Amino acid sequence: MHDIVDTAVAAGTFKTLAAAVTAAGLVDTLKGAGPFTVFAPSDEAFAKLPAGTVEALLADIPKLTAILTYHVVAGKVMAADVVKMDGQNAATINGASVKVSTTSGVQLNGAINVTATDIECTNGVIHVIDAVLIPA
């Protein structure tokens, strides 16, 4: 088993996320002791953003960091725990909260679907999402 960063890189479907985490200087944080829960957008999720968005974010490190930290919750929250959070907000390390809904699968902020769960890592867990979370 690997840490969150190495697990995401090894999966091969999080190349954009890995590049963004590296650009934002968050690799050491996400390799840290944690535990962390990461709602990880796949490369397909990043591809849904309007053209030029990823490039613009890679050039705006404070905004990129705010978006990336909005995908991370302190602690290890497994899928069984997330299901019990219907209608509640989960505080992210960004300081903002993500609303959890379980009425139609697991959704974040009413529109973003969790497509894979419980990818265990030495310092937490990854849940895959189908879109990029953008803080309000």
HELIX and SHEET records of a PDB file:
HELIX    1   1 ILE A    4  ALA A   11  1                                   8    
HELIX    2   2 LYS A   15  ALA A   23  1                                   9    
HELIX    3   3 VAL A   27  LEU A   30  1                                   4    
HELIX    4   4 ASP A   43  ALA A   47  1                                   5    
HELIX    5   5 THR A   53  LEU A   58  1                                   6    
HELIX    6   6 ILE A   61  THR A   69  1                                   9    
HELIX    7   7 ALA A   79  VAL A   83  1                                   5    
SHEET    1   A 7 VAL A  72  ALA A  74  0                                        
SHEET    2   A 7 PHE A  36  PRO A  41 -1                                        
SHEET    3   A 7 GLY A 124  ILE A 129  1                                        
SHEET    4   A 7 ILE A 112  CYS A 121 -1                                        
SHEET    5   A 7 GLN A 107  LEU A 108 -1                                        
SHEET    6   A 7 SER A  97  SER A 101 -1                                        
SHEET    7   A 7 ASN A  89  ALA A  91 -1                                        
END                                                                             
